[in-house]
């Protein structure tokens, strides 16, 4: 798990940087849970497994990008992952 304090240097008001870290981590967790479920299926859908792996890897890359992101980029990432998390929770 990533330490949210490691991303606290962007200086955003209202903890947007922390929210971005938390949302990305929840998205990563969702992908991980889906991968586990798919691997446990009697006949795993390999195409879905690859899509889930790619989505998880993209989220992890964005999470690492937050360490050096400026406030504008952090805000963009936070917005993207807040929307993505809502979308995943509704599916």
C-alpha positions in Angstrom: 0.0 0.0 0.0 1.2 3.5 -0.8 1.9 6.0 2.0 -0.4 9.0 1.3 2.0 11.2 3.2 4.5 10.7 0.5 2.3 12.7 -1.8 1.5 15.6 0.5 3.9 18.2 -1.1 1.7 19.5 -3.9 0.1 22.1 -1.6 -3.4 21.7 -2.8 -6.3 23.1 -0.8 -8.7 20.6 0.7 -6.4 17.6 0.5 -7.0 17.0 -3.2 -3.6 15.2 -3.4 -4.6 12.8 -0.6 -8.0 12.2 -2.3 -6.2 11.3 -5.5 -4.0 8.8 -3.8 -7.0 7.2 -2.0 -9.1 7.1 -5.2 -6.3 5.5 -7.2 -5.7 3.0 -4.4 -9.4 2.1 -4.5 -9.2 1.6 -8.3 -6.1 -0.6 -7.9 -7.9 -2.6 -5.3 -11.0 -3.0 -7.6 -8.8 -4.3 -10.4 -7.0 -6.6 -8.0 -10.3 -8.1 -6.7 -11.5 -8.6 -10.3 -8.3 -10.3 -11.3 -8.6 -12.7 -8.3 -12.2 -13.5 -9.2 -11.3 -14.1 -12.8 -8.4 -16.4 -11.9 -10.7 -18.4 -9.7 -13.3 -18.9 -12.4 -13.6 -22.3 -13.8 -12.5 -21.0 -17.2 -10.8 -17.6 -16.8 -11.4 -15.1 -19.7 -7.8 -14.4 -20.7 -8.9 -11.3 -22.7 -10.6 -9.9 -19.6 -7.5 -10.8 -17.5 -5.3 -8.8 -19.8 -7.6 -5.8 -19.8 -7.7 -5.9 -16.0 -4.0 -6.2 -15.7 -3.6 -3.2 -18.1 -6.0 -1.1 -16.1 -4.3 -1.9 -12.9 -0.9 -1.2 -14.3 -2.1 2.2 -15.6 -3.5 3.1 -12.2 -0.2 2.2 -10.5 1.7 4.3 -13.0 -0.6 7.3 -12.3 -0.1 6.7 -8.6 3.7 6.9 -9.0 3.3 10.0 -11.2 1.6 11.8 -8.2 5.0 11.8 -6.4 6.3 14.5 -8.7 3.1 16.0 -10.2 2.5 19.7 -9.9 -0.8 20.9 -8.4 -2.5 21.2 -11.8 -1.5 17.6 -12.8 -2.5 16.3 -9.4 -5.9 18.0 -9.8 -6.4 16.4 -13.2 -5.4 12.9 -11.9 -7.7 13.4 -8.9 -10.6 14.3 -11.2 -10.0 11.3 -13.5 -9.8 8.8 -10.7 -12.8 10.2 -8.8 -14.9 9.7 -12.0 -13.3 6.3 -12.6 -14.0 5.1 -9.1 -17.7 6.2 -9.4 -17.9 4.3 -12.7 -16.4 1.1 -11.3 -18.7 1.2 -8.2 -21.7 1.5 -10.4 -20.8 -1.4 -12.6 
